[in-house]
């Protein structure tokens, strides 16, 4: 009985470890670089529909949006009404930070 209990505990710890490693890889895989959003610039500035490349880049940069919102140099590009339209068209929710 004790060996079975130990196996369950070891299995649970292994699962938690795998989840943490996976999450770390996901977080580390994104480079927060506002220039990655340059394909969206014309859509944000002009209010035109976003390109497929814009939507792809925007989805990749979602983990970075709060960082951009908090930066006065980039905040206006992420929080303006056209940016919200672009995000909505791409199926991205701009976070509340």
Secondary structure by P-SEA (a helix, b strand, c coil): caaaaaaaaaaaaaaaaaaaaaaaaaaaaccccccccccccccccccccccaaaaaaaaaaccaaaaaaaccccccccccaaaaaaaaaaccccccc
